[in-house]
Amino acid sequence: MTEILLLNFFFLLFPAMLYVIFFEHRLNSYNNNLFILLVSSCSIVLCMTYPIQLELGFIYDLRYIPFIIASLFGGFKIGLPLYAVLNVYRFMIGGEGILLSFLFSTIVLVAVCLLSKYFLKKNGRDRLKIAALASIGTMSCYLLILAGLYETITTEFWFMAVNVLVIHAAGMIIMMVFIEKTITNIKTREKFLESEKLHIISELSASVSHEIRNPLTVTSGFLQLLHQSKDITKDDKRYVDLALQETKRAEEIVTDFLSLAKPQAEHMVHSNLKEEFEYVNKIMQSYANLHQVELDYHFDNTLLKKYDKNQLQQCLVNLYKNGIESMKDQNGTLFIDVGEHKGKISIKITDTGVGMTKEEMADIGKPYYSTKKEGTGLGMVMVYSTVSKLGGSINIKTTKGKGTTFHLTIPA
């Protein structure tokens, strides 16, 4: 029995170890539903192939551990295919208990998948508790159903039931600890790489942008003088206009680069952010009116934070501008909600515009990537850089064709 039990634990851990060896270095790879489906199917089939023989002729395996974990993380999208794999293979094995297995797996599928959304909102420690309780609860239900099939319940049966519950709970806890630790390591590495990238961009921006701005200013000045000259033709003046427009665009790009530089001491303030939001609302109101967009602003924050005033204002301007431009000429509304949650400042900026695909959302914040044809992507790089300097995080929720929400969480 011990050898088969250890073999079942190996079947649970092997796919996870395989993932760590070959896939952990890939960013966001833990969100790959196909990978989760394949490794969970392998674990289920292998556990069912080598069951554990207990007293009273009871045959038991750990198939429901990968089934429950995958369904909690993937919901019905993952749970239904695994449900099919589990029951088809159980039918192929044959023997008694096929109907009981089918009924029980149906109950587990519905219960666990309905719990999935709540499960995903929790942190790692809470997810571990939920998974362990789900494991104990479902297996207790199975044992009670099984007890109903016996005419008399002996002490040996209850001893066996306790063993099954302990084994199942231990297996679930071991797997969840391994999974949560792996996810934490991946996210920590991603955050470190992003921080290093922003740091390098910030250093380059500060040193290079000043050198570029000086010749641009001189060039722009001479072009303006040339534009005012009466000795040039209309065609030449048109060319000068184009040159001035491109020079202005280059200056705007340099300004974006400069905004990524380190904060200056004279701009640091200690406030609840209200003054900055009211200022940005005021200067962006005309821009919103121009694009037929309304601003719906709500502020309810008392938490204080030390920050660079200019950088935060520019960060908010970029977010407002992106939201407004995604709804231009649609009579949309940009919702700005500032509050506090669990000791942190919560900022939600929601538009009802064009939204983004998953692929577009994954590239947001990367230099030179923009969903706008004329965009450079530096505005969002600046947003991520500013929030990172404040020790905060950005969560994006978007649906193509329906809109996007940027949720900024900043520790007080």
LUMKEDREN-851087 format. One record per residue (C-alpha): residue number from 1; residue in three letters; x, y, z. Coordinates in nm, 4 decimals, padded with zeros to 6 digits. Layout:
SITE   seq   type         xx         yy         zz
SITE   NUM    ala          X          Y          Z
...
This chain:
SITE   seq   type         xx         yy         zz
SITE     1    met    00.0000    00.0000    00.0000
SITE     2    thr    00.2760    00.2465    00.0948
SITE     3    glu    00.4547    00.1985   -00.2378
SITE     4    ile    00.1363    00.2632   -00.4388
SITE     5    leu    00.0521    00.5667   -00.2234
SITE     6    leu    00.3968    00.7170   -00.2862
SITE     7    leu    00.3571    00.6373   -00.6559
SITE     8    asn    00.0265    00.8298   -00.6583
SITE     9    phe    00.1977    01.1277   -00.4945
SITE    10    phe    00.4663    01.1078   -00.7617
SITE    11    phe    00.1962    01.1146   -01.0313
SITE    12    leu    00.0639    01.4349   -00.8743
SITE    13    leu    00.4025    01.6048   -00.8436
SITE    14    phe    00.5660    01.4892   -01.1679
SITE    15    pro    00.3687    01.7203   -01.4045
SITE    16    ala    00.4307    02.0143   -01.1687
SITE    17    met    00.8044    01.9379   -01.1593
SITE    18    leu    00.8030    01.9015   -01.5379
SITE    19    tyr    00.6510    02.2476   -01.5605
SITE    20    val    00.9159    02.3977   -01.3292
SITE    21    ile    01.1983    02.2459   -01.5358
SITE    22    phe    01.0761    02.3315   -01.8868
SITE    23    phe    00.8163    02.6100   -01.8673
SITE    24    glu    00.8673    02.8213   -01.5530
SITE    25    his    01.1012    03.0657   -01.7304
SITE    26    arg    00.8237    03.1652   -01.9721
SITE    27    leu    00.6363    03.4766   -01.8605
SITE    28    asn    00.2673    03.4215   -01.7693
SITE    29    ser    00.3020    03.0512   -01.8550
SITE    30    tyr    00.1065    02.9543   -01.5425
SITE    31    asn   -00.2054    03.0940   -01.7152
SITE    32    asn   -00.1804    02.8427   -02.0018
SITE    33    asn   -00.5111    02.6512   -01.9919
SITE    34    leu   -00.3969    02.3894   -02.2438
SITE    35    phe   -00.0937    02.3022   -02.0314
SITE    36    ile   -00.3075    02.2780   -01.7154
SITE    37    leu   -00.5532    02.0518   -01.8989
SITE    38    leu   -00.2840    01.8174   -02.0337
SITE    39    val   -00.0870    01.7715   -01.7103
SITE    40    ser   -00.4034    01.7315   -01.5023
SITE    41    ser   -00.5367    01.4681   -01.7442
SITE    42    cys   -00.2084    01.2761   -01.7193
SITE    43    ser   -00.2199    01.2854   -01.3380
SITE    44    ile   -00.5817    01.1668   -01.3281
SITE    45    val   -00.5226    00.8778   -01.5698
SITE    46    leu   -00.2026    00.7632   -01.3951
SITE    47    cys   -00.3622    00.7771   -01.0478
SITE    48    met   -00.6594    00.5713   -01.1714
SITE    49    thr   -00.4278    00.3202   -01.3385
SITE    50    tyr   -00.2470    00.2471   -01.0098
SITE    51    pro   -00.5131    00.2627   -00.7332
SITE    52    ile   -00.4483    00.2059   -00.3625
SITE    53    gln   -00.5949   -00.1129   -00.2108
SITE    54    leu   -00.7309   -00.0473    00.1399
SITE    55    glu   -00.9008   -00.2679    00.3985
SITE    56    leu   -01.2538   -00.3989    00.3414
SITE    57    gly   -01.1724   -00.4352   -00.0291
SITE    58    phe   -01.1960   -00.0577   -00.0805
SITE    59    ile   -01.0001    00.0705   -00.3838
SITE    60    tyr   -00.8924    00.4320   -00.3668
SITE    61    asp   -00.6785    00.6767   -00.5668
SITE    62    leu   -00.5892    01.0478   -00.5729
SITE    63    arg   -00.7596    01.1362   -00.9033
SITE    64    tyr   -00.9764    01.4071   -00.7461
SITE    65    ile   -00.6798    01.6146   -00.6256
SITE    66    pro   -00.5684    01.7279   -00.9759
SITE    67    phe   -00.9348    01.7410   -01.0816
SITE    68    ile   -01.0262    01.9808   -00.7980
SITE    69    ile   -00.7121    02.1970   -00.8321
SITE    70    ala   -00.7462    02.2383   -01.2093
SITE    71    ser   -01.1198    02.3136   -01.1816
SITE    72    leu   -01.0585    02.5752   -00.9118
SITE    73    phe   -00.8010    02.7548   -01.1272
SITE    74    gly   -00.9743    02.7058   -01.4638
SITE    75    gly   -01.3464    02.6829   -01.3853
SITE    76    phe   -01.5784    02.4990   -01.6246
SITE    77    lys   -01.3403    02.5648   -01.9159
SITE    78    ile   -01.0901    02.3218   -01.7600
SITE    79    gly   -01.3266    02.1223   -01.5386
SITE    80    leu   -01.5551    01.9917   -01.8153
SITE    81    pro   -01.2782    01.8344   -02.0312
SITE    82    leu   -01.1232    01.6760   -01.7199
SITE    83    tyr   -01.4668    01.5502   -01.6170
SITE    84    ala   -01.4929    01.3788   -01.9563
SITE    85    val   -01.1420    01.2289   -01.9275
SITE    86    leu   -01.2099    01.0998   -01.5762
SITE    87    asn   -01.5423    00.9326   -01.6606
SITE    88    val   -01.4395    00.7919   -01.9990
SITE    89    tyr   -01.1307    00.6305   -01.8468
SITE    90    arg   -01.3344    00.5036   -01.5494
SITE    91    phe   -01.5764    00.3415   -01.7963
SITE    92    met   -01.2830    00.1824   -01.9819
SITE    93    ile   -01.1480    00.0360   -01.6554
SITE    94    gly   -01.4888   -00.1163   -01.5811
SITE    95    gly   -01.5863   -00.2984   -01.2626
SITE    96    glu   -01.8270   -00.1947   -00.9892
SITE    97    gly   -01.8879    00.1657   -00.8873
SITE    98    ile   -01.9017    00.3254   -01.2347
SITE    99    leu   -02.2391    00.4885   -01.1667
SITE   100    leu   -02.1288    00.6080   -00.8216
SITE   101    ser   -01.8102    00.7559   -00.9720
SITE   102    phe   -02.0124    00.9335   -01.2414
SITE   103    leu   -02.2591    01.0837   -00.9924
SITE   104    phe   -01.9878    01.1910   -00.7496
SITE   105    ser   -01.7661    01.3474   -01.0189
SITE   106    thr   -02.0705    01.5437   -01.1418
SITE   107    ile   -02.1298    01.6837   -00.7929
SITE   108    val   -01.7609    01.7737   -00.7549
SITE   109    leu   -01.7505    01.9399   -01.0989
SITE   110    val   -02.0483    02.1671   -01.0327
SITE   111    ala   -01.9527    02.2543   -00.6730
SITE   112    val   -01.5851    02.3250   -00.7410
SITE   113    cys   -01.6348    02.5184   -01.0666
SITE   114    leu   -01.8955    02.7421   -00.9022
SITE   115    leu   -01.6364    02.8109   -00.6315
SITE   116    ser   -01.3695    02.8987   -00.8911
SITE   117    lys   -01.4403    03.2746   -00.9262
SITE   118    tyr   -01.4340    03.3238   -00.5489
SITE   119    phe   -01.1168    03.1124   -00.5273
SITE   120    leu   -00.9274    03.3163   -00.7899
SITE   121    lys   -00.9951    03.6458   -00.6091
SITE   122    lys   -00.8117    03.5268   -00.2977
SITE   123    asn   -00.4411    03.5368   -00.2134
SITE   124    gly   -00.2184    03.2282   -00.2052
SITE   125    arg   -00.2741    03.1435    00.1612
SITE   126    asp   -00.6527    03.1686    00.1334
SITE   127    arg   -00.6515    02.9631   -00.1875
SITE   128    leu   -00.4626    02.6878   -00.0054
SITE   129    lys   -00.7271    02.6829    00.2702
SITE   130    ile   -01.0142    02.6788    00.0194
SITE   131    ala   -00.8575    02.3927   -00.1791
SITE   132    ala   -00.7967    02.1892    00.1384
SITE   133    leu   -01.1547    02.2442    00.2582
SITE   134    ala   -01.2912    02.1568   -00.0872
SITE   135    ser   -01.0858    01.8374   -00.0830
SITE   136    ile   -01.1991    01.7339    00.2662
SITE   137    gly   -01.5604    01.8331    00.1947
SITE   138    thr   -01.5929    01.6418   -00.1320
SITE   139    met   -01.4201    01.3321    00.0032
SITE   140    ser   -01.6361    01.3388    00.3189
SITE   141    cys   -01.9414    01.3510    00.0935
SITE   142    tyr   -01.8114    01.0507   -00.1017
SITE   143    leu   -01.7454    00.8496    00.2145
SITE   144    leu   -02.0939    00.9269    00.3491
SITE   145    ile   -02.2474    00.8074    00.0218
SITE   146    leu   -02.0317    00.4964    00.0424
SITE   147    ala   -02.1358    00.4384    00.4051
SITE   148    gly   -02.4979    00.4349    00.2929
SITE   149    leu   -02.4256    00.1308    00.0768
SITE   150    tyr   -02.3142   -00.0784    00.3758
SITE   151    glu   -02.5730   -00.2524    00.5928
SITE   152    thr   -02.3593   -00.2161    00.9054
SITE   153    ile   -02.0825    00.0384    00.9641
SITE   154    thr   -01.7880   -00.1099    01.1512
SITE   155    thr   -01.4974    00.0511    01.3347
SITE   156    glu   -01.2697   -00.0629    01.0539
SITE   157    phe   -01.4739    00.1423    00.8046
SITE   158    trp   -01.4405    00.4628    01.0068
SITE   159    phe   -01.0696    00.4001    01.0568
SITE   160    met   -01.0350    00.3583    00.6808
SITE   161    ala   -01.2424    00.6750    00.6218
SITE   162    val   -01.0149    00.8810    00.8481
SITE   163    asn   -00.7072    00.7477    00.6651
SITE   164    val   -00.8583    00.8414    00.3288
SITE   165    leu   -00.9433    01.1942    00.4475
SITE   166    val   -00.5944    01.2492    00.5916
SITE   167    ile   -00.4236    01.1208    00.2751
SITE   168    his   -00.6461    01.3309    00.0509
SITE   169    ala   -00.6012    01.6484    00.2596
SITE   170    ala   -00.2232    01.5969    00.2825
SITE   171    gly   -00.1974    01.5444   -00.0934
SITE   172    met   -00.4014    01.8569   -00.1629
SITE   173    ile   -00.1965    02.0730    00.0765
SITE   174    ile    00.1354    01.9496   -00.0668
SITE   175    met    00.0217    02.0199   -00.4234
SITE   176    met   -00.1197    02.3642   -00.3428
SITE   177    val    00.1939    02.4696   -00.1531
SITE   178    phe    00.4058    02.3617   -00.4506
SITE   179    ile    00.1802    02.5417   -00.7018
SITE   180    glu    00.1485    02.8643   -00.5005
SITE   181    lys    00.5233    02.8737   -00.4389
SITE   182    thr    00.5872    02.8324   -00.8116
SITE   183    ile    00.3394    03.1085   -00.9033
SITE   184    thr    00.4947    03.3406   -00.6428
SITE   185    asn    00.8441    03.2765   -00.7822
SITE   186    ile    00.7299    03.3504   -01.1384
SITE   187    lys    00.5516    03.6722   -01.0400
SITE   188    thr    00.8501    03.7864   -00.8330
SITE   189    arg    01.0834    03.7295   -01.1272
SITE   190    glu    00.8479    03.9100   -01.3672
SITE   191    lys    00.8230    04.2045   -01.1278
SITE   192    phe    01.2013    04.2172   -01.0913
SITE   193    leu    01.2559    04.2106   -01.4693
SITE   194    glu    00.9949    04.4838   -01.5186
SITE   195    ser    01.1544    04.6946   -01.2456
SITE   196    glu    01.4994    04.6564   -01.4018
SITE   197    lys    01.3630    04.7492   -01.7442
SITE   198    leu    01.1957    05.0633   -01.6075
SITE   199    his    01.5132    05.1573   -01.4201
SITE   200    ile    01.7247    05.1322   -01.7359
SITE   201    ile    01.4717    05.3346   -01.9369
SITE   202    ser    01.4623    05.5979   -01.6627
SITE   203    glu    01.8419    05.6334   -01.6567
SITE   204    leu    01.8674    05.6558   -02.0360
SITE   205    ser    01.5779    05.9011   -02.0562
SITE   206    ala    01.7350    06.1448   -01.8130
SITE   207    ser    02.0745    06.1454   -01.9864
SITE   208    val    01.9723    06.1339   -02.3536
SITE   209    ser    01.6592    06.3512   -02.3625
SITE   210    his    01.8341    06.6713   -02.2512
SITE   211    glu    02.0942    06.6259   -02.5252
SITE   212    ile    01.8228    06.5836   -02.7895
SITE   213    arg    01.6005    06.8697   -02.6726
SITE   214    asn    01.8653    07.1412   -02.7230
SITE   215    pro    01.9195    07.0864   -03.0996
SITE   216    leu    01.5434    07.0383   -03.1437
SITE   217    thr    01.4777    07.3780   -02.9840
SITE   218    val    01.7328    07.5451   -03.2128
SITE   219    thr    01.5920    07.3707   -03.5214
SITE   220    ser    01.2359    07.4654   -03.4287
SITE   221    gly    01.3384    07.8302   -03.3808
SITE   222    phe    01.5018    07.8588   -03.7225
SITE   223    leu    01.2069    07.6834   -03.8895
SITE   224    gln    00.9672    07.9360   -03.7328
SITE   225    leu    01.1813    08.2239   -03.8615
SITE   226    leu    01.1859    08.0648   -04.2056
SITE   227    his    00.8074    08.0199   -04.1919
SITE   228    gln    00.7628    08.3941   -04.1267
SITE   229    ser    00.9886    08.4901   -04.4167
SITE   230    lys    00.8267    08.6583   -04.7183
SITE   231    asp    01.0918    08.5262   -04.9564
SITE   232    ile    00.9730    08.1619   -04.9645
SITE   233    thr    00.7083    08.0142   -05.1934
SITE   234    lys    00.3792    07.8569   -05.0825
SITE   235    asp    00.5162    07.5085   -05.1505
SITE   236    asp    00.8255    07.5825   -04.9424
SITE   237    lys    00.6060    07.7167   -04.6610
SITE   238    arg    00.4027    07.3935   -04.6708
SITE   239    tyr    00.7230    07.1924   -04.6332
SITE   240    val    00.8268    07.4121   -04.3400
SITE   241    asp    00.4851    07.3534   -04.1781
SITE   242    leu    00.5362    06.9776   -04.2055
SITE   243    ala    00.8861    07.0099   -04.0609
SITE   244    leu    00.7516    07.2155   -03.7672
SITE   245    gln    00.4802    06.9564   -03.6995
SITE   246    glu    00.7344    06.6749   -03.6928
SITE   247    thr    00.9691    06.8798   -03.4744
SITE   248    lys    00.6837    06.9396   -03.2310
SITE   249    arg    00.6075    06.5664   -03.2318
SITE   250    ala    00.9736    06.4903   -03.1598
SITE   251    glu    00.9646    06.7369   -02.8675
SITE   252    glu    00.6573    06.5600   -02.7282
SITE   253    ile    00.8415    06.2270   -02.7440
SITE   254    val    01.1387    06.3837   -02.5624
SITE   255    thr    00.8972    06.5162   -02.2980
SITE   256    asp    00.7624    06.1630   -02.2512
SITE   257    phe    01.1180    06.0379   -02.2055
SITE   258    leu    01.1967    06.3120   -01.9531
SITE   259    ser    00.8877    06.2203   -01.7515
SITE   260    leu    01.0467    05.8786   -01.6915
SITE   261    ala    01.3434    06.0336   -01.5117
SITE   262    lys    01.3860    06.0149   -01.1349
SITE   263    pro    01.1626    06.2467   -00.9267
SITE   264    gln    01.3065    06.5818   -00.8239
SITE   265    ala    01.3143    06.6647   -00.4521
SITE   266    glu    01.1400    07.0012   -00.4990
SITE   267    his    00.8352    06.8287   -00.6499
SITE   268    met    00.7792    06.5845   -00.3623
SITE   269    val    00.4586    06.6297   -00.1594
SITE   270    his    00.2773    06.4369    00.1155
SITE   271    ser   -00.0940    06.4321    00.0425
SITE   272    asn   -00.4087    06.2240   -00.0167
SITE   273    leu   -00.3854    06.2893   -00.3977
SITE   274    lys   -00.7033    06.5012   -00.4064
SITE   275    glu   -00.5306    06.8163   -00.5313
SITE   276    glu   -00.3701    06.6252   -00.8201
SITE   277    phe   -00.6982    06.4656   -00.9290
SITE   278    glu   -00.8849    06.7971   -00.9183
SITE   279    tyr   -00.6083    06.9608   -01.1227
SITE   280    val   -00.6092    06.6831   -01.3849
SITE   281    asn   -00.9912    06.6855   -01.4020
SITE   282    lys   -00.9810    07.0593   -01.4693
SITE   283    ile   -00.7200    07.0484   -01.7465
SITE   284    met   -00.8687    06.7358   -01.9122
SITE   285    gln   -01.2310    06.8588   -01.9110
SITE   286    ser   -01.1922    07.0537   -02.2368
SITE   287    tyr   -01.0179    06.7565   -02.4012
SITE   288    ala   -01.3062    06.5324   -02.2932
SITE   289    asn   -01.5621    06.7820   -02.4289
SITE   290    leu   -01.3759    06.7929   -02.7602
SITE   291    his   -01.4207    06.4149   -02.7953
SITE   292    gln   -01.7806    06.4166   -02.6625
SITE   293    val   -01.6852    06.2296   -02.3446
SITE   294    glu   -01.8171    06.2956   -01.9932
SITE   295    leu   -01.6049    06.2702   -01.6778
SITE   296    asp   -01.7681    06.0958   -01.3796
SITE   297    tyr   -01.5403    06.1676   -01.0820
SITE   298    his   -01.5697    06.0342   -00.7262
SITE   299    phe   -01.3079    06.0862   -00.4530
SITE   300    asp   -01.3185    05.9256   -00.1080
SITE   301    asn   -00.9633    05.8814    00.0213
SITE   302    thr   -00.8084    05.9986    00.3481
SITE   303    leu   -00.4824    05.8002    00.3230
SITE   304    leu   -00.1642    06.0040    00.2733
SITE   305    lys    00.1260    05.9256    00.0401
SITE   306    lys    00.4585    06.0900   -00.0416
SITE   307    tyr    00.5007    06.1282   -00.4176
SITE   308    asp    00.6370    06.3424   -00.7002
SITE   309    lys    00.3596    06.5890   -00.7833
SITE   310    asn    00.4542    06.6439   -01.1483
SITE   311    gln    00.4989    06.2753   -01.2246
SITE   312    leu    00.1671    06.1742   -01.0696
SITE   313    gln   -00.0149    06.4468   -01.2620
SITE   314    gln    00.1453    06.3315   -01.5887
SITE   315    cys    00.0615    05.9695   -01.5033
SITE   316    leu   -00.3062    06.0609   -01.4534
SITE   317    val   -00.3124    06.2749   -01.7693
SITE   318    asn   -00.1871    05.9758   -01.9713
SITE   319    leu   -00.4554    05.7457   -01.8266
SITE   320    tyr   -00.7326    06.0044   -01.8779
SITE   321    lys   -00.6142    06.0733   -02.2327
SITE   322    asn   -00.6057    05.7046   -02.3279
SITE   323    gly   -00.9536    05.6493   -02.1849
SITE   324    ile   -01.1000    05.9549   -02.3595
SITE   325    glu   -00.9415    05.8711   -02.6955
SITE   326    ser   -01.0793    05.5161   -02.6806
SITE   327    met   -01.4328    05.6648   -02.6688
SITE   328    lys   -01.4006    05.9669   -02.8981
SITE   329    asp   -01.7239    06.0597   -03.0767
SITE   330    gln   -01.9104    05.7793   -02.8932
SITE   331    asn   -02.0735    05.9967   -02.6242
SITE   332    gly   -01.9022    05.7769   -02.3664
SITE   333    thr   -01.8225    05.8318   -01.9988
SITE   334    leu   -01.4865    05.8081   -01.8238
SITE   335    phe   -01.5382    05.6916   -01.4648
SITE   336    ile   -01.2741    05.7954   -01.2096
SITE   337    asp   -01.3112    05.6425   -00.8650
SITE   338    val   -01.0549    05.7096   -00.5901
SITE   339    gly   -01.0943    05.5370   -00.2549
SITE   340    glu   -00.9152    05.3241   -00.0003
SITE   341    his   -00.9100    04.9486    00.0514
SITE   342    lys   -00.7263    04.7536    00.3207
SITE   343    gly   -00.4887    05.0387    00.4002
SITE   344    lys   -00.4070    05.1101    00.0354
SITE   345    ile   -00.5126    05.3860   -00.2038
SITE   346    ser   -00.7374    05.2448   -00.4769
SITE   347    ile   -00.7674    05.4274   -00.8113
SITE   348    lys   -01.0033    05.2956   -01.0799
SITE   349    ile   -01.0220    05.4625   -01.4216
SITE   350    thr   -01.2852    05.2982   -01.6417
SITE   351    asp   -01.3830    05.3757   -01.9998
SITE   352    thr   -01.6588    05.2318   -02.2184
SITE   353    gly   -01.4485    05.2406   -02.5332
SITE   354    val   -01.2984    04.9929   -02.7769
SITE   355    gly   -01.1304    04.7699   -02.5165
SITE   356    met   -00.8373    04.5379   -02.5872
SITE   357    thr   -00.7666    04.1763   -02.6715
SITE   358    lys   -00.5626    03.9578   -02.4332
SITE   359    glu   -00.2629    03.9922   -02.6650
SITE   360    glu   -00.2872    04.3729   -02.6671
SITE   361    met   -00.3292    04.3850   -02.2891
SITE   362    ala   -00.0176    04.1680   -02.2391
SITE   363    asp    00.1947    04.4227   -02.4309
SITE   364    ile    00.0646    04.7335   -02.2519
SITE   365    gly    00.3483    04.9139   -02.0736
SITE   366    lys    00.6177    04.7957   -02.3135
SITE   367    pro    00.8259    05.0707   -02.4785
SITE   368    tyr    00.7159    05.1610   -02.8328
SITE   369    tyr    00.4005    04.9485   -02.8136
SITE   370    ser    00.0716    05.1335   -02.8570
SITE   371    thr   -00.2801    05.0441   -02.9694
SITE   372    lys   -00.2946    05.3860   -03.1407
SITE   373    lys   -00.1433    05.4321   -03.4877
SITE   374    glu    00.0351    05.7535   -03.3923
SITE   375    gly    00.1274    05.6415   -03.0398
SITE   376    thr    00.4772    05.5663   -02.9090
SITE   377    gly    00.3750    05.3664   -02.6012
SITE   378    leu    00.5932    05.5879   -02.3813
SITE   379    gly    00.2896    05.7289   -02.2005
SITE   380    met    00.2008    05.3898   -02.0526
SITE   381    val    00.5678    05.3167   -01.9795
SITE   382    met    00.5655    05.6376   -01.7759
SITE   383    val    00.2457    05.5259   -01.5967
SITE   384    tyr    00.3991    05.1904   -01.5002
SITE   385    ser    00.7239    05.3600   -01.3978
SITE   386    thr    00.5455    05.6107   -01.1718
SITE   387    val    00.3282    05.3463   -01.0035
SITE   388    ser    00.6331    05.1221   -00.9572
SITE   389    lys    00.8240    05.4047   -00.7833
SITE   390    leu    00.5293    05.4437   -00.5463
SITE   391    gly    00.5478    05.0722   -00.4627
SITE   392    gly    00.2082    05.0126   -00.6210
SITE   393    ser    00.0611    04.7785   -00.8793
SITE   394    ile   -00.1637    04.8023   -01.1861
SITE   395    asn   -00.4397    04.5566   -01.2692
SITE   396    ile   -00.6135    04.5785   -01.6077
SITE   397    lys   -00.9588    04.4413   -01.6860
SITE   398    thr   -01.0716    04.4759   -02.0452
SITE   399    thr   -01.3232    04.3379   -02.2927
SITE   400    lys   -01.2863    04.4004   -02.6641
SITE   401    gly   -01.5616    04.6350   -02.7784
SITE   402    lys   -01.6858    04.7100   -02.4249
SITE   403    gly   -01.4139    04.9022   -02.2442
SITE   404    thr   -01.1191    04.8909   -02.0062
SITE   405    thr   -01.0556    04.9455   -01.6355
SITE   406    phe   -00.7139    05.0439   -01.5007
SITE   407    his   -00.7005    04.9669   -01.1287
SITE   408    leu   -00.4040    05.1261   -00.9514
SITE   409    thr   -00.3300    05.0118   -00.5959
SITE   410    ile   -00.0802    05.2255   -00.4016
SITE   411    pro    00.0323    05.1545   -00.0430
SITE   412    ala   -00.0130    05.4502    00.1936
